[in-house]
Amino acid sequence: MLGANRTITIFNRYIDADRKERWAGAVIKGVSWQYSHAAQTGKEGMQTSETCTIRIPVGADTQGKAFVSRRSFLQNQDGAWTASPRDKVVLEEVEGAPDDDTLPTWLEKNCDAVITVHTVADNSGKLLPHIRIGGF
């Protein structure tokens, strides 16, 4: 896939056995990151919008972790990653991030390009197989 030369860290949200919010991170190399920021003037004044589309080719370097469904990930996070709404994605390799409910605030304070996942499409059966993530 052309332009798939970026590194991201995806943080998957889950609830642990003690009913506490936790985050599991996965570094993925060889992805495409497209970010746009637009402004439009209308009756209510200027309105801005941000969108980000991330494409993760099937052959991307996932550090040995396998892409699994959200349901499978919730049952076992070991050696796996997923993508679903409310997960966080950072445009860089992130180390030392907390794995508890303070993660979103920590990312906003310490990282430049952070998005919240809103849409996920599994395009692994397409001509150029990939996972597409959309967010802002």
FIROKOL-868563 format. One record per residue (C-alpha): x, y, z; residue number from 1. Coordinates in Angstrom, 2 decimals. Example, Ala and Ser with C-alpha at 12.3 -4.5 7.8 and 13.67 -1.06 7.14 Angstrom:
<tises>
<tise east="12.30" north="-4.50" up="7.80" k="1"/>
<tise east="13.67" north="-1.06" up="7.14" k="2"/>
</tises>
This chain:
<tises>
<tise east="0.00" north="0.00" up="0.00" k="1"/>
<tise east="1.45" north="3.37" up="-1.02" k="2"/>
<tise east="2.25" north="5.79" up="1.78" k="3"/>
<tise east="2.22" north="3.10" up="4.45" k="4"/>
<tise east="5.41" north="4.30" up="6.11" k="5"/>
<tise east="4.19" north="5.59" up="9.48" k="6"/>
<tise east="4.23" north="4.12" up="12.99" k="7"/>
<tise east="1.25" north="4.24" up="15.34" k="8"/>
<tise east="0.41" north="3.03" up="18.80" k="9"/>
<tise east="-3.16" north="1.89" up="19.30" k="10"/>
<tise east="-4.56" north="1.73" up="22.81" k="11"/>
<tise east="-7.48" north="-0.69" up="23.20" k="12"/>
<tise east="-9.91" north="0.03" up="26.03" k="13"/>
<tise east="-11.27" north="-2.82" up="28.15" k="14"/>
<tise east="-12.68" north="-3.45" up="31.62" k="15"/>
<tise east="-10.65" north="-5.77" up="33.86" k="16"/>
<tise east="-11.89" north="-8.40" up="36.33" k="17"/>
<tise east="-12.10" north="-5.73" up="39.07" k="18"/>
<tise east="-14.39" north="-3.65" up="36.80" k="19"/>
<tise east="-11.71" north="-1.00" up="36.26" k="20"/>
<tise east="-10.95" north="0.65" up="32.93" k="21"/>
<tise east="-7.67" north="-0.55" up="31.42" k="22"/>
<tise east="-5.78" north="0.09" up="28.19" k="23"/>
<tise east="-3.62" north="-2.33" up="26.21" k="24"/>
<tise east="-1.18" north="-0.79" up="23.73" k="25"/>
<tise east="0.13" north="-2.17" up="20.44" k="26"/>
<tise east="2.79" north="-0.57" up="18.24" k="27"/>
<tise east="2.19" north="-1.02" up="14.52" k="28"/>
<tise east="4.72" north="-0.03" up="11.85" k="29"/>
<tise east="4.00" north="0.40" up="8.15" k="30"/>
<tise east="0.63" north="2.15" up="8.23" k="31"/>
<tise east="-0.95" north="5.03" up="6.31" k="32"/>
<tise east="-2.06" north="8.11" up="8.31" k="33"/>
<tise east="-4.15" north="10.81" up="6.58" k="34"/>
<tise east="-5.27" north="13.77" up="8.67" k="35"/>
<tise east="-7.29" north="16.76" up="7.50" k="36"/>
<tise east="-8.53" north="19.89" up="9.20" k="37"/>
<tise east="-11.15" north="21.98" up="7.38" k="38"/>
<tise east="-13.13" north="25.14" up="8.04" k="39"/>
<tise east="-16.42" north="26.23" up="6.50" k="40"/>
<tise east="-18.32" north="29.49" up="6.90" k="41"/>
<tise east="-22.10" north="29.28" up="7.18" k="42"/>
<tise east="-25.05" north="31.02" up="8.81" k="43"/>
<tise east="-23.78" north="30.11" up="12.26" k="44"/>
<tise east="-20.25" north="31.40" up="11.54" k="45"/>
<tise east="-17.11" north="29.42" up="10.96" k="46"/>
<tise east="-17.26" north="25.72" up="11.73" k="47"/>
<tise east="-14.24" north="23.46" up="11.74" k="48"/>
<tise east="-13.94" north="19.74" up="11.28" k="49"/>
<tise east="-11.14" north="17.25" up="11.74" k="50"/>
<tise east="-10.89" north="13.77" up="10.31" k="51"/>
<tise east="-8.22" north="11.10" up="10.33" k="52"/>
<tise east="-8.12" north="7.92" up="8.28" k="53"/>
<tise east="-5.63" north="5.21" up="9.17" k="54"/>
<tise east="-5.07" north="2.20" up="6.95" k="55"/>
<tise east="-3.23" north="-0.77" up="8.39" k="56"/>
<tise east="-2.19" north="-3.21" up="5.64" k="57"/>
<tise east="-2.47" north="-6.90" up="6.46" k="58"/>
<tise east="1.33" north="-7.15" up="6.13" k="59"/>
<tise east="2.10" north="-4.31" up="8.58" k="60"/>
<tise east="4.60" north="-4.98" up="11.39" k="61"/>
<tise east="2.39" north="-5.55" up="14.44" k="62"/>
<tise east="5.27" north="-6.74" up="16.67" k="63"/>
<tise east="3.88" north="-10.28" up="16.54" k="64"/>
<tise east="0.38" north="-9.34" up="17.69" k="65"/>
<tise east="-2.62" north="-10.59" up="15.71" k="66"/>
<tise east="-5.67" north="-8.53" up="14.76" k="67"/>
<tise east="-8.76" north="-10.05" up="16.42" k="68"/>
<tise east="-12.40" north="-9.13" up="16.81" k="69"/>
<tise east="-13.42" north="-6.94" up="19.73" k="70"/>
<tise east="-15.16" north="-9.89" up="21.38" k="71"/>
<tise east="-12.02" north="-12.07" up="21.15" k="72"/>
<tise east="-9.87" north="-9.22" up="22.47" k="73"/>
<tise east="-12.11" north="-8.74" up="25.51" k="74"/>
<tise east="-11.64" north="-12.41" up="26.37" k="75"/>
<tise east="-7.83" north="-12.37" up="26.01" k="76"/>
<tise east="-5.57" north="-9.37" up="25.36" k="77"/>
<tise east="-2.31" north="-11.38" up="25.20" k="78"/>
<tise east="-0.67" north="-11.29" up="21.77" k="79"/>
<tise east="-3.62" north="-9.46" up="20.21" k="80"/>
<tise east="-4.83" north="-6.04" up="19.14" k="81"/>
<tise east="-8.15" north="-4.78" up="17.88" k="82"/>
<tise east="-9.83" north="-1.53" up="16.93" k="83"/>
<tise east="-13.20" north="-0.28" up="18.10" k="84"/>
<tise east="-14.91" north="3.02" up="18.93" k="85"/>
<tise east="-13.41" north="4.89" up="21.91" k="86"/>
<tise east="-9.96" north="3.35" up="21.45" k="87"/>
<tise east="-7.06" north="5.83" up="21.12" k="88"/>
<tise east="-4.44" north="6.01" up="18.36" k="89"/>
<tise east="-1.21" north="8.01" up="18.49" k="90"/>
<tise east="0.98" north="8.84" up="15.50" k="91"/>
<tise east="4.25" north="7.59" up="16.98" k="92"/>
<tise east="5.61" north="4.78" up="19.08" k="93"/>
<tise east="4.57" north="5.44" up="22.67" k="94"/>
<tise east="6.40" north="3.98" up="25.63" k="95"/>
<tise east="5.75" north="4.41" up="29.33" k="96"/>
<tise east="2.04" north="5.21" up="29.03" k="97"/>
<tise east="-0.17" north="4.25" up="31.98" k="98"/>
<tise east="-2.57" north="1.35" up="31.45" k="99"/>
<tise east="-5.33" north="2.68" up="33.73" k="100"/>
<tise east="-8.10" north="5.28" up="33.42" k="101"/>
<tise east="-5.54" north="8.14" up="33.37" k="102"/>
<tise east="-4.33" north="7.15" up="29.87" k="103"/>
<tise east="-6.50" north="9.56" up="27.80" k="104"/>
<tise east="-5.33" north="12.58" up="29.82" k="105"/>
<tise east="-1.71" north="11.37" up="29.75" k="106"/>
<tise east="-1.82" north="11.03" up="25.94" k="107"/>
<tise east="-3.23" north="14.54" up="25.48" k="108"/>
<tise east="-0.47" north="15.99" up="27.67" k="109"/>
<tise east="2.44" north="13.99" up="26.23" k="110"/>
<tise east="1.68" north="13.26" up="22.55" k="111"/>
<tise east="1.14" north="15.53" up="19.54" k="112"/>
<tise east="-1.20" north="13.53" up="17.29" k="113"/>
<tise east="-3.89" north="11.63" up="19.23" k="114"/>
<tise east="-7.24" north="10.55" up="17.83" k="115"/>
<tise east="-10.24" north="8.73" up="19.23" k="116"/>
<tise east="-11.49" north="5.89" up="17.04" k="117"/>
<tise east="-15.04" north="6.34" up="15.71" k="118"/>
<tise east="-15.22" north="3.88" up="12.82" k="119"/>
<tise east="-13.51" north="0.62" up="11.92" k="120"/>
<tise east="-13.75" north="-1.37" up="8.69" k="121"/>
<tise east="-12.18" north="-4.78" up="8.16" k="122"/>
<tise east="-11.19" north="-4.68" up="4.50" k="123"/>
<tise east="-9.05" north="-7.81" up="4.69" k="124"/>
<tise east="-11.02" north="-9.39" up="1.86" k="125"/>
<tise east="-10.41" north="-6.52" up="-0.59" k="126"/>
<tise east="-7.85" north="-6.22" up="-3.40" k="127"/>
<tise east="-5.50" north="-4.29" up="-1.07" k="128"/>
<tise east="-6.31" north="-5.96" up="2.26" k="129"/>
<tise east="-6.25" north="-3.64" up="5.25" k="130"/>
<tise east="-8.02" north="-2.46" up="8.40" k="131"/>
<tise east="-9.39" north="1.10" up="8.03" k="132"/>
<tise east="-9.80" north="3.24" up="11.14" k="133"/>
<tise east="-11.53" north="6.61" up="11.15" k="134"/>
<tise east="-11.56" north="9.14" up="13.93" k="135"/>
<tise east="-10.78" north="12.63" up="15.13" k="136"/>
</tises>
